[in-house]
Amino acid sequence: MKVEIWSDVMCPFCYIGKRKFESALSQFPHKDEVQVIWKSFQLAPEIKTRIDKNIHQFLSEHKVEIPTPLTTLFQEGVTS
């Protein structure tokens, strides 16, 4: 089986998805028969590549709110 995954390396949600996919794949009985192809995709090309502020300042200035349930997902993604 071939699995093609398009992901933005700067996106925290993509990172969480990557970790969850890797965890699921490791439990799949036929994991040795799976070919994973990673593709790069920039979700927000208009965002500067260098941010001179910490992530919390940047997100608040761009009106990005992270709901509490997502905070749990972020923590899972980092520790899983």
C-alpha positions as CSV (number, residue, x, y, z in Angstrom):
1,M,0.0,0.0,0.0
2,K,1.2,3.5,-0.8
3,V,0.3,6.4,1.5
4,E,1.1,9.9,0.2
5,I,1.0,12.6,2.9
6,W,1.1,16.3,2.1
7,S,2.2,18.3,5.1
8,D,3.5,21.7,6.1
9,V,6.5,21.3,8.4
10,M,5.7,24.6,10.2
11,C,2.1,23.6,11.0
12,P,1.6,22.3,14.5
13,F,-1.6,20.5,13.4
14,C,0.4,18.7,10.7
15,Y,3.0,17.7,13.3
16,I,0.3,16.3,15.5
17,G,-1.2,14.4,12.5
18,K,2.3,13.1,11.7
19,R,2.8,11.7,15.2
20,K,-0.6,10.1,15.3
21,F,-0.1,8.6,11.9
22,E,3.3,7.2,12.9
23,S,1.7,5.8,16.1
24,A,-1.1,4.1,14.2
25,L,1.2,2.8,11.5
26,S,3.5,1.2,14.2
27,Q,0.5,-0.8,15.4
28,F,-0.7,-1.8,11.9
29,P,0.0,-5.6,11.4
30,H,1.1,-5.0,7.8
31,K,3.2,-1.9,8.4
32,D,6.1,-3.4,6.5
33,E,4.0,-3.4,3.4
34,V,3.2,0.3,3.6
35,Q,5.2,2.8,1.6
36,V,4.9,6.3,3.0
37,I,5.7,9.2,0.7
38,W,6.0,12.6,2.4
39,K,5.2,15.7,0.3
40,S,5.8,19.3,1.4
41,F,3.0,21.9,1.2
42,Q,3.1,25.5,2.5
43,L,-0.3,26.2,4.1
44,A,0.2,30.0,4.4
45,P,2.9,31.2,2.0
46,E,2.1,34.8,2.9
47,I,3.5,34.4,6.4
48,K,7.1,35.5,6.9
49,T,9.6,32.7,7.2
50,R,11.4,34.4,10.1
51,I,9.4,35.5,13.2
52,D,11.2,37.9,15.5
53,K,8.7,37.2,18.4
54,N,7.9,34.2,20.5
55,I,5.1,32.0,19.1
56,H,2.5,33.3,21.7
57,Q,3.0,37.0,20.7
58,F,2.9,36.1,17.0
59,L,-0.3,34.1,17.3
60,S,-2.1,36.7,19.4
61,E,-1.1,39.5,17.0
62,H,-2.5,37.5,14.1
63,K,-5.7,36.8,16.1
64,V,-5.1,33.0,16.3
65,E,-6.9,31.5,19.3
66,I,-6.1,28.0,20.3
67,P,-9.2,26.4,22.0
68,T,-8.5,24.4,25.1
69,P,-9.2,20.9,23.5
70,L,-6.5,21.7,21.0
71,T,-4.0,22.5,23.7
72,T,-4.4,18.8,24.8
73,L,-3.8,17.7,21.2
74,F,-0.6,19.8,21.1
75,Q,0.6,18.2,24.3
76,E,-0.2,14.7,22.9
77,G,1.7,15.5,19.7
78,V,4.8,16.6,21.6
79,T,4.8,13.8,24.1
80,S,3.6,10.9,21.9
